[in-house]
Amino acid sequence: MSGDKPKYPGLPPLPPDFVSDYPPLAKVVEDRCIACDRCLPLCFFDALYMEDRPSHPYARVAVVVPARCTGCGLCFEACPVDAFVWVPDTAPKAIANKVVGSSAKENHESY
């Protein structure tokens, strides 16, 4: 079975390659989404919802709300067809909130 594709390849490497420059966000590849609803209940941050798409083969697709996505990756694990990919969050607010070179605990004065 060395040439067979794994039954479930799982989450792509975390963190993604660009994490040193930008925080990661999940994004749905609409052509792959089968509207199975597995990802929605796993998102603790309500960053996912289903949207009607009449022209899509399944009539709806999962959509990520970038402002709520924390890049935790749970949606990747839930998806049976690997419809999620990582994209960099290049919004100025996301970049400004990223702590570079130190942990939040080190920056907190009361510790």
N, CA, C and O atoms as CSV, one atom per row, in Angstrom:
chain,resi,resn,atom,element,x,y,z
A,1,MET,N,N,0.796,-1.203,0.000
A,1,MET,CA,C,0.000,0.000,0.000
A,1,MET,C,C,0.842,1.272,0.000
A,1,MET,O,O,0.320,2.356,0.262
A,2,SER,N,N,2.094,1.157,-0.281
A,2,SER,CA,C,2.948,2.331,-0.210
A,2,SER,C,C,2.570,3.402,-1.225
A,2,SER,O,O,2.844,4.579,-0.988
A,3,GLY,N,N,1.948,3.037,-2.352
A,3,GLY,CA,C,1.576,4.016,-3.358
A,3,GLY,C,C,0.174,4.558,-3.193
A,3,GLY,O,O,-0.225,5.470,-3.918
A,4,ASP,N,N,-0.591,4.008,-2.241
A,4,ASP,CA,C,-1.965,4.458,-2.034
A,4,ASP,C,C,-2.010,5.790,-1.317
A,4,ASP,O,O,-1.155,6.108,-0.491
A,5,LYS,N,N,-3.038,6.565,-1.658
A,5,LYS,CA,C,-3.269,7.828,-0.955
A,5,LYS,C,C,-3.790,7.493,0.443
A,5,LYS,O,O,-4.609,6.585,0.584
A,6,PRO,N,N,-3.340,8.197,1.469
A,6,PRO,CA,C,-3.842,7.920,2.818
A,6,PRO,C,C,-5.355,8.071,2.868
A,6,PRO,O,O,-5.934,8.898,2.164
A,7,LYS,N,N,-5.983,7.264,3.705
A,7,LYS,CA,C,-7.441,7.319,3.827
A,7,LYS,C,C,-7.894,8.712,4.230
A,7,LYS,O,O,-8.876,9.227,3.696
A,8,TYR,N,N,-7.190,9.317,5.162
A,8,TYR,CA,C,-7.514,10.673,5.598
A,8,TYR,C,C,-6.218,11.431,5.803
A,8,TYR,O,O,-5.516,11.188,6.784
A,9,PRO,N,N,-5.881,12.349,4.896
A,9,PRO,CA,C,-4.603,13.038,4.998
A,9,PRO,C,C,-4.500,13.999,6.174
A,9,PRO,O,O,-3.393,14.317,6.610
A,10,GLY,N,N,-5.631,14.468,6.698
A,10,GLY,CA,C,-5.610,15.328,7.870
A,10,GLY,C,C,-5.219,16.759,7.571
A,10,GLY,O,O,-5.132,17.173,6.415
A,11,LEU,N,N,-4.989,17.491,8.619
A,11,LEU,CA,C,-4.694,18.921,8.553
A,11,LEU,C,C,-3.360,19.181,7.865
A,11,LEU,O,O,-2.346,18.571,8.205
A,12,PRO,N,N,-3.369,20.099,6.890
A,12,PRO,CA,C,-2.079,20.490,6.303
A,12,PRO,C,C,-1.162,21.046,7.394
A,12,PRO,O,O,-1.642,21.447,8.455
A,13,PRO,N,N,0.101,21.074,7.157
A,13,PRO,CA,C,1.026,21.479,8.220
A,13,PRO,C,C,0.600,22.779,8.894
A,13,PRO,O,O,0.270,23.770,8.242
A,14,LEU,N,N,0.619,22.735,10.192
A,14,LEU,CA,C,0.273,23.910,10.981
A,14,LEU,C,C,1.500,24.277,11.796
A,14,LEU,O,O,2.067,23.375,12.413
A,15,PRO,N,N,1.935,25.447,11.852
A,15,PRO,CA,C,1.373,26.614,11.171
A,15,PRO,C,C,1.786,26.635,9.711
A,15,PRO,O,O,2.776,26.013,9.327
A,16,PRO,N,N,1.013,27.364,8.890
A,16,PRO,CA,C,1.391,27.477,7.483
A,16,PRO,C,C,2.699,28.255,7.326
A,16,PRO,O,O,3.134,28.951,8.243
A,17,ASP,N,N,3.304,28.127,6.173
A,17,ASP,CA,C,4.616,28.752,5.920
A,17,ASP,C,C,4.635,30.258,6.149
A,17,ASP,O,O,5.663,30.802,6.552
A,18,PHE,N,N,3.531,30.935,5.903
A,18,PHE,CA,C,3.522,32.395,6.000
A,18,PHE,C,C,3.221,32.922,7.396
A,18,PHE,O,O,3.088,34.134,7.565
A,19,VAL,N,N,3.107,32.059,8.401
A,19,VAL,CA,C,2.680,32.490,9.732
A,19,VAL,C,C,3.653,33.471,10.384
A,19,VAL,O,O,3.250,34.238,11.257
A,20,SER,N,N,4.910,33.463,9.985
A,20,SER,CA,C,5.846,34.419,10.580
A,20,SER,C,C,5.583,35.847,10.099
A,20,SER,O,O,6.013,36.808,10.738
A,21,ASP,N,N,4.874,35.986,8.971
A,21,ASP,CA,C,4.557,37.310,8.445
A,21,ASP,C,C,3.104,37.724,8.661
A,21,ASP,O,O,2.821,38.899,8.898
A,22,TYR,N,N,2.180,36.761,8.580
A,22,TYR,CA,C,0.749,37.048,8.694
A,22,TYR,C,C,0.056,35.952,9.491
A,22,TYR,O,O,0.445,34.787,9.404
A,23,PRO,N,N,-0.969,36.310,10.271
A,23,PRO,CA,C,-1.761,35.278,10.952
A,23,PRO,C,C,-2.535,34.459,9.916
A,23,PRO,O,O,-2.926,34.996,8.879
A,24,PRO,N,N,-2.764,33.159,10.179
A,24,PRO,CA,C,-3.497,32.342,9.213
A,24,PRO,C,C,-5.014,32.467,9.364
A,24,PRO,O,O,-5.532,32.638,10.468
A,25,LEU,N,N,-5.705,32.380,8.239
A,25,LEU,CA,C,-7.169,32.317,8.199
A,25,LEU,C,C,-7.558,31.117,7.364
A,25,LEU,O,O,-6.842,30.732,6.440
A,26,ALA,N,N,-8.693,30.529,7.691
A,26,ALA,CA,C,-9.234,29.453,6.867
A,26,ALA,C,C,-10.032,30.069,5.724
A,26,ALA,O,O,-10.627,31.137,5.869
A,27,LYS,N,N,-10.034,29.386,4.593
A,27,LYS,CA,C,-10.837,29.799,3.448
A,27,LYS,C,C,-11.397,28.541,2.804
A,27,LYS,O,O,-10.721,27.514,2.738
A,28,VAL,N,N,-12.645,28.627,2.325
A,28,VAL,CA,C,-13.287,27.485,1.684
A,28,VAL,C,C,-13.048,27.541,0.178
A,28,VAL,O,O,-13.252,28.576,-0.456
A,29,VAL,N,N,-12.618,26.426,-0.378
A,29,VAL,CA,C,-12.536,26.277,-1.830
A,29,VAL,C,C,-13.918,25.784,-2.253
A,29,VAL,O,O,-14.244,24.609,-2.086
A,30,GLU,N,N,-14.720,26.687,-2.798
A,30,GLU,CA,C,-16.133,26.407,-3.054
A,30,GLU,C,C,-16.358,25.186,-3.938
A,30,GLU,O,O,-17.313,24.440,-3.723
A,31,ASP,N,N,-15.505,24.973,-4.915
A,31,ASP,CA,C,-15.677,23.826,-5.812
A,31,ASP,C,C,-15.544,22.491,-5.092
A,31,ASP,O,O,-16.065,21.481,-5.565
A,32,ARG,N,N,-14.857,22.472,-3.961
A,32,ARG,CA,C,-14.668,21.228,-3.207
A,32,ARG,C,C,-15.753,20.993,-2.155
A,32,ARG,O,O,-15.993,19.848,-1.772
A,33,CYS,N,N,-16.408,22.048,-1.683
A,33,CYS,CA,C,-17.372,21.945,-0.579
A,33,CYS,C,C,-18.581,21.115,-1.003
A,33,CYS,O,O,-19.157,21.330,-2.069
A,34,ILE,N,N,-18.958,20.149,-0.135
A,34,ILE,CA,C,-20.115,19.295,-0.414
A,34,ILE,C,C,-21.281,19.593,0.529
A,34,ILE,O,O,-22.213,18.795,0.625
A,35,ALA,N,N,-21.241,20.706,1.211
A,35,ALA,CA,C,-22.324,21.158,2.093
A,35,ALA,C,C,-22.728,20.105,3.120
A,35,ALA,O,O,-23.916,19.894,3.366
A,36,CYS,N,N,-21.752,19.455,3.709
A,36,CYS,CA,C,-22.040,18.380,4.663
A,36,CYS,C,C,-22.369,18.902,6.065
A,36,CYS,O,O,-22.892,18.146,6.885
A,37,ASP,N,N,-22.081,20.155,6.357
A,37,ASP,CA,C,-22.346,20.775,7.656
A,37,ASP,C,C,-21.480,20.258,8.797
A,37,ASP,O,O,-21.801,20.520,9.956
A,38,ARG,N,N,-20.417,19.551,8.526
A,38,ARG,CA,C,-19.562,19.032,9.600
A,38,ARG,C,C,-18.735,20.116,10.272
A,38,ARG,O,O,-18.427,20.014,11.459
A,39,CYS,N,N,-18.377,21.144,9.532
A,39,CYS,CA,C,-17.491,22.178,10.064
A,39,CYS,C,C,-18.209,23.156,10.994
A,39,CYS,O,O,-17.611,23.644,11.953
A,40,LEU,N,N,-19.463,23.443,10.728
A,40,LEU,CA,C,-20.170,24.479,11.486
A,40,LEU,C,C,-20.215,24.236,12.992
A,40,LEU,O,O,-19.883,25.147,13.751
A,41,PRO,N,N,-20.608,23.053,13.458
A,41,PRO,CA,C,-20.695,22.877,14.917
A,41,PRO,C,C,-19.341,22.857,15.617
A,41,PRO,O,O,-19.279,23.027,16.835
A,42,LEU,N,N,-18.265,22.653,14.877
A,42,LEU,CA,C,-16.941,22.621,15.504
A,42,LEU,C,C,-16.309,23.988,15.688
A,42,LEU,O,O,-15.350,24.126,16.446
A,43,CYS,N,N,-16.825,24.991,15.013
A,43,CYS,CA,C,-16.237,26.322,15.112
A,43,CYS,C,C,-16.737,27.019,16.369
A,43,CYS,O,O,-17.905,27.399,16.457
A,44,PHE,N,N,-15.847,27.183,17.339
A,44,PHE,CA,C,-16.188,27.826,18.606
A,44,PHE,C,C,-16.401,29.327,18.461
A,44,PHE,O,O,-16.939,29.967,19.365
A,45,PHE,N,N,-15.987,29.887,17.343
A,45,PHE,CA,C,-15.977,31.330,17.164
A,45,PHE,C,C,-17.056,31.830,16.208
A,45,PHE,O,O,-17.063,33.004,15.837
A,46,ASP,N,N,-17.972,30.939,15.807
A,46,ASP,CA,C,-19.039,31.289,14.854
A,46,ASP,C,C,-18.472,31.950,13.614
A,46,ASP,O,O,-19.034,32.920,13.106
A,47,ALA,N,N,-17.360,31.426,13.126
A,47,ALA,CA,C,-16.712,31.990,11.952
A,47,ALA,C,C,-17.154,31.300,10.664
A,47,ALA,O,O,-16.649,31.617,9.587
A,48,LEU,N,N,-18.083,30.368,10.767
A,48,LEU,CA,C,-18.564,29.641,9.591
A,48,LEU,C,C,-20.073,29.708,9.494
A,48,LEU,O,O,-20.774,29.705,10.505
A,49,TYR,N,N,-20.559,29.767,8.285
A,49,TYR,CA,C,-21.992,29.654,8.043
A,49,TYR,C,C,-22.192,29.074,6.649
A,49,TYR,O,O,-21.275,29.083,5.828
A,50,MET,N,N,-23.378,28.577,6.389
A,50,MET,CA,C,-23.700,28.041,5.070
A,50,MET,C,C,-24.434,29.115,4.282
A,50,MET,O,O,-25.322,29.790,4.803
A,51,GLU,N,N,-24.051,29.262,3.022
A,51,GLU,CA,C,-24.661,30.273,2.168
A,51,GLU,C,C,-25.237,29.592,0.929
A,51,GLU,O,O,-24.599,28.726,0.331
A,52,ASP,N,N,-26.436,29.989,0.555
A,52,ASP,CA,C,-27.079,29.445,-0.637
A,52,ASP,C,C,-26.309,29.860,-1.882
A,52,ASP,O,O,-25.939,31.023,-2.043
A,53,ARG,N,N,-26.078,28.901,-2.748
A,53,ARG,CA,C,-25.441,29.136,-4.045
A,53,ARG,C,C,-26.187,28.282,-5.068
A,53,ARG,O,O,-25.805,27.135,-5.298
A,54,PRO,N,N,-27.236,28.811,-5.682
A,54,PRO,CA,C,-28.058,28.031,-6.609
A,54,PRO,C,C,-27.267,27.363,-7.737
A,54,PRO,O,O,-27.659,26.294,-8.205
A,55,SER,N,N,-26.181,27.959,-8.176
A,55,SER,CA,C,-25.415,27.376,-9.270
A,55,SER,C,C,-24.430,26.290,-8.816
A,55,SER,O,O,-23.841,25.602,-9.651
A,56,HIS,N,N,-24.251,26.134,-7.512
A,56,HIS,CA,C,-23.332,25.130,-6.970
A,56,HIS,C,C,-24.010,23.758,-7.005
A,56,HIS,O,O,-25.223,23.674,-6.808
A,57,PRO,N,N,-23.259,22.685,-7.252
A,57,PRO,CA,C,-23.870,21.346,-7.309
A,57,PRO,C,C,-24.638,20.949,-6.044
A,57,PRO,O,O,-25.579,20.159,-6.118
A,58,TYR,N,N,-24.247,21.487,-4.888
A,58,TYR,CA,C,-24.928,21.153,-3.633
A,58,TYR,C,C,-25.832,22.277,-3.148
A,58,TYR,O,O,-26.353,22.206,-2.035
A,59,ALA,N,N,-26.026,23.302,-3.951
A,59,ALA,CA,C,-26.937,24.430,-3.705
A,59,ALA,C,C,-26.513,25.349,-2.561
A,59,ALA,O,O,-27.165,26.365,-2.321
A,60,ARG,N,N,-25.439,25.015,-1.855
A,60,ARG,CA,C,-24.923,25.886,-0.805
A,60,ARG,C,C,-23.486,25.503,-0.493
A,60,ARG,O,O,-23.036,24.408,-0.828
A,61,VAL,N,N,-22.776,26.411,0.147
A,61,VAL,CA,C,-21.378,26.171,0.501
A,61,VAL,C,C,-21.086,26.784,1.872
A,61,VAL,O,O,-21.790,27.684,2.329
A,62,ALA,N,N,-20.045,26.281,2.507
A,62,ALA,CA,C,-19.576,26.874,3.754
A,62,ALA,C,C,-18.823,28.155,3.414
A,62,ALA,O,O,-18.142,28.242,2.392
A,63,VAL,N,N,-18.960,29.142,4.287
A,63,VAL,CA,C,-18.289,30.431,4.104
A,63,VAL,C,C,-17.611,30.795,5.422
A,63,VAL,O,O,-18.194,30.619,6.492
A,64,VAL,N,N,-16.394,31.297,5.345
A,64,VAL,CA,C,-15.638,31.733,6.525
A,64,VAL,C,C,-15.809,33.238,6.696
A,64,VAL,O,O,-15.702,34.000,5.735
A,65,VAL,N,N,-16.078,33.659,7.938
A,65,VAL,CA,C,-16.146,35.077,8.277
A,65,VAL,C,C,-14.751,35.462,8.786
A,65,VAL,O,O,-14.400,35.145,9.922
A,66,PRO,N,N,-13.956,36.141,7.951
A,66,PRO,CA,C,-12.565,36.419,8.327
A,66,PRO,C,C,-12.408,37.149,9.661
A,66,PRO,O,O,-11.457,36.882,10.396
A,67,ALA,N,N,-13.309,38.053,9.981
A,67,ALA,CA,C,-13.191,38.817,11.230
A,67,ALA,C,C,-13.341,37.928,12.460
A,67,ALA,O,O,-12.909,38.312,13.547
A,68,ARG,N,N,-13.935,36.768,12.316
A,68,ARG,CA,C,-14.131,35.865,13.460
A,68,ARG,C,C,-13.171,34.684,13.469
A,68,ARG,O,O,-13.000,34.039,14.503
A,69,CYS,N,N,-12.545,34.392,12.342
A,69,CYS,CA,C,-11.670,33.219,12.243
A,69,CYS,C,C,-10.386,33.455,13.036
A,69,CYS,O,O,-9.730,34.488,12.895
A,70,THR,N,N,-10.040,32.468,13.881
A,70,THR,CA,C,-8.810,32.560,14.671
A,70,THR,C,C,-7.690,31.701,14.102
A,70,THR,O,O,-6.573,31.717,14.620
A,71,GLY,N,N,-7.976,30.955,13.048
A,71,GLY,CA,C,-6.963,30.090,12.459
A,71,GLY,C,C,-6.675,28.857,13.276
A,71,GLY,O,O,-5.564,28.328,13.225
A,72,CYS,N,N,-7.664,28.378,14.042
A,72,CYS,CA,C,-7.445,27.213,14.917
A,72,CYS,C,C,-7.316,25.905,14.141
A,72,CYS,O,O,-6.647,24.980,14.602
A,73,GLY,N,N,-7.947,25.813,12.965
A,73,GLY,CA,C,-7.816,24.621,12.136
A,73,GLY,C,C,-8.838,23.528,12.369
A,73,GLY,O,O,-8.766,22.491,11.708
A,74,LEU,N,N,-9.790,23.708,13.279
A,74,LEU,CA,C,-10.783,22.663,13.532
A,74,LEU,C,C,-11.633,22.370,12.300
A,74,LEU,O,O,-12.040,21.227,12.092
A,75,CYS,N,N,-11.903,23.372,11.490
A,75,CYS,CA,C,-12.692,23.154,10.281
A,75,CYS,C,C,-11.944,22.248,9.303
A,75,CYS,O,O,-12.570,21.457,8.597
A,76,PHE,N,N,-10.627,22.350,9.254
A,76,PHE,CA,C,-9.826,21.488,8.388
A,76,PHE,C,C,-10.030,20.029,8.785
A,76,PHE,O,O,-10.221,19.164,7.929
A,77,GLU,N,N,-9.988,19.768,10.065
A,77,GLU,CA,C,-10.136,18.395,10.559
A,77,GLU,C,C,-11.528,17.841,10.315
A,77,GLU,O,O,-11.688,16.640,10.097
A,78,ALA,N,N,-12.538,18.701,10.350
A,78,ALA,CA,C,-13.916,18.251,10.170
A,78,ALA,C,C,-14.249,17.951,8.722
A,78,ALA,O,O,-15.121,17.123,8.454
A,79,CYS,N,N,-13.589,18.590,7.794
A,79,CYS,CA,C,-13.956,18.505,6.380
A,79,CYS,C,C,-13.516,17.177,5.753
A,79,CYS,O,O,-12.324,16.867,5.728
A,80,PRO,N,N,-14.476,16.392,5.246
A,80,PRO,CA,C,-14.124,15.102,4.654
A,80,PRO,C,C,-13.544,15.214,3.242
A,80,PRO,O,O,-13.033,14.230,2.707
A,81,VAL,N,N,-13.618,16.404,2.634
A,81,VAL,CA,C,-13.144,16.564,1.253
A,81,VAL,C,C,-12.026,17.603,1.128
A,81,VAL,O,O,-11.715,18.042,0.020
A,82,ASP,N,N,-11.429,17.994,2.232
A,82,ASP,CA,C,-10.325,18.965,2.247
A,82,ASP,C,C,-10.668,20.238,1.479
A,82,ASP,O,O,-9.913,20.675,0.610
A,83,ALA,N,N,-11.821,20.827,1.811
A,83,ALA,CA,C,-12.277,22.044,1.127
A,83,ALA,C,C,-11.710,23.321,1.746
A,83,ALA,O,O,-11.984,24.413,1.249
A,84,PHE,N,N,-10.931,23.206,2.811
A,84,PHE,CA,C,-10.364,24.382,3.465
A,84,PHE,C,C,-8.892,24.529,3.104
A,84,PHE,O,O,-8.168,23.543,2.961
A,85,VAL,N,N,-8.470,25.772,2.961
A,85,VAL,CA,C,-7.060,26.094,2.728
A,85,VAL,C,C,-6.686,27.250,3.644
A,85,VAL,O,O,-7.551,27.982,4.125
A,86,TRP,N,N,-5.391,27.403,3.879
A,86,TRP,CA,C,-4.900,28.540,4.659
A,86,TRP,C,C,-4.671,29.722,3.743
A,86,TRP,O,O,-4.158,29.570,2.635
A,87,VAL,N,N,-5.051,30.895,4.205
A,87,VAL,CA,C,-4.727,32.144,3.517
A,87,VAL,C,C,-4.187,33.108,4.566
A,87,VAL,O,O,-4.584,33.030,5.729
A,88,PRO,N,N,-3.301,34.006,4.187
A,88,PRO,CA,C,-2.778,34.973,5.153
A,88,PRO,C,C,-3.797,36.068,5.436
A,88,PRO,O,O,-4.450,36.575,4.523
A,89,ASP,N,N,-3.925,36.424,6.702
A,89,ASP,CA,C,-4.792,37.541,7.090
A,89,ASP,C,C,-3.953,38.804,6.964
A,89,ASP,O,O,-3.156,39.123,7.847
A,90,THR,N,N,-4.136,39.512,5.870
A,90,THR,CA,C,-3.325,40.698,5.604
A,90,THR,C,C,-4.012,41.989,6.028
A,90,THR,O,O,-3.547,43.080,5.698
A,91,ALA,N,N,-5.115,41.869,6.759
A,91,ALA,CA,C,-5.800,43.067,7.256
A,91,ALA,C,C,-4.876,43.799,8.227
A,91,ALA,O,O,-4.231,43.162,9.060
A,92,PRO,N,N,-4.804,45.112,8.135
A,92,PRO,CA,C,-3.901,45.865,9.029
A,92,PRO,C,C,-4.120,45.571,10.509
A,92,PRO,O,O,-3.154,45.512,11.269
A,93,LYS,N,N,-5.374,45.385,10.934
A,93,LYS,CA,C,-5.662,45.102,12.335
A,93,LYS,C,C,-5.049,43.771,12.760
A,93,LYS,O,O,-4.494,43.664,13.853
A,94,ALA,N,N,-5.146,42.762,11.907
A,94,ALA,CA,C,-4.592,41.450,12.236
A,94,ALA,C,C,-3.086,41.512,12.379
A,94,ALA,O,O,-2.520,40.894,13.281
A,95,ILE,N,N,-2.438,42.243,11.508
A,95,ILE,CA,C,-0.983,42.356,11.557
A,95,ILE,C,C,-0.554,43.140,12.790
A,95,ILE,O,O,0.433,42.782,13.433
A,96,ALA,N,N,-1.270,44.192,13.126
A,96,ALA,CA,C,-0.934,45.007,14.294
A,96,ALA,C,C,-1.121,44.236,15.589
A,96,ALA,O,O,-0.387,44.464,16.551
A,97,ASN,N,N,-2.100,43.316,15.635
A,97,ASN,CA,C,-2.366,42.540,16.851
A,97,ASN,C,C,-1.414,41.379,17.045
A,97,ASN,O,O,-1.386,40.782,18.121
A,98,LYS,N,N,-0.644,41.048,16.045
A,98,LYS,CA,C,0.267,39.917,16.133
A,98,LYS,C,C,1.451,40.287,17.014
A,98,LYS,O,O,2.092,41.316,16.800
A,99,VAL,N,N,1.739,39.456,17.997
A,99,VAL,CA,C,2.887,39.684,18.875
A,99,VAL,C,C,4.088,39.005,18.231
A,99,VAL,O,O,4.069,37.794,18.009
A,100,VAL,N,N,5.118,39.761,17.934
A,100,VAL,CA,C,6.289,39.233,17.258
A,100,VAL,C,C,7.466,39.188,18.218
A,100,VAL,O,O,7.809,40.190,18.846
A,101,GLY,N,N,8.082,38.015,18.326
A,101,GLY,CA,C,9.319,37.898,19.073
A,101,GLY,C,C,9.178,37.714,20.570
A,101,GLY,O,O,10.191,37.541,21.248
A,102,SER,N,N,7.965,37.742,21.124
A,102,SER,CA,C,7.809,37.521,22.553
A,102,SER,C,C,6.397,37.052,22.827
A,102,SER,O,O,5.499,37.222,22.003
A,103,SER,N,N,6.212,36.461,23.993
A,103,SER,CA,C,4.874,35.982,24.337
A,103,SER,C,C,4.091,37.080,25.034
A,103,SER,O,O,4.666,38.045,25.536
A,104,ALA,N,N,2.781,36.926,25.062
A,104,ALA,CA,C,1.929,37.910,25.721
A,104,ALA,C,C,2.247,37.976,27.221
A,104,ALA,O,O,2.157,39.043,27.829
A,105,LYS,N,N,2.614,36.847,27.810
A,105,LYS,CA,C,2.923,36.822,29.241
A,105,LYS,C,C,4.130,37.704,29.553
A,105,LYS,O,O,4.151,38.393,30.573
A,106,GLU,N,N,5.140,37.682,28.670
A,106,GLU,CA,C,6.332,38.505,28.880
A,106,GLU,C,C,6.007,39.992,28.794
A,106,GLU,O,O,6.677,40.807,29.428
A,107,ASN,N,N,4.992,40.354,28.021
A,107,ASN,CA,C,4.624,41.762,27.830
A,107,ASN,C,C,3.647,42.273,28.882
A,107,ASN,O,O,3.327,43.461,28.897
A,108,HIS,N,N,3.175,41.411,29.749
A,108,HIS,CA,C,2.173,41.804,30.735
A,108,HIS,C,C,2.879,42.233,32.020
A,108,HIS,O,O,3.681,41.481,32.574
A,109,GLU,N,N,2.579,43.431,32.488
A,109,GLU,CA,C,3.318,43.993,33.634
A,109,GLU,C,C,2.982,43.365,34.982
A,109,GLU,O,O,3.785,43.474,35.909
A,110,SER,N,N,1.825,42.711,35.131
A,110,SER,CA,C,1.437,42.219,36.453
A,110,SER,C,C,2.009,40.859,36.801
A,110,SER,O,O,1.757,40.352,37.894
A,111,TYR,N,N,2.775,40.253,35.899
A,111,TYR,CA,C,3.332,38.927,36.188
A,111,TYR,C,C,4.598,39.039,36.974
A,111,TYR,O,O,5.208,38.023,37.309
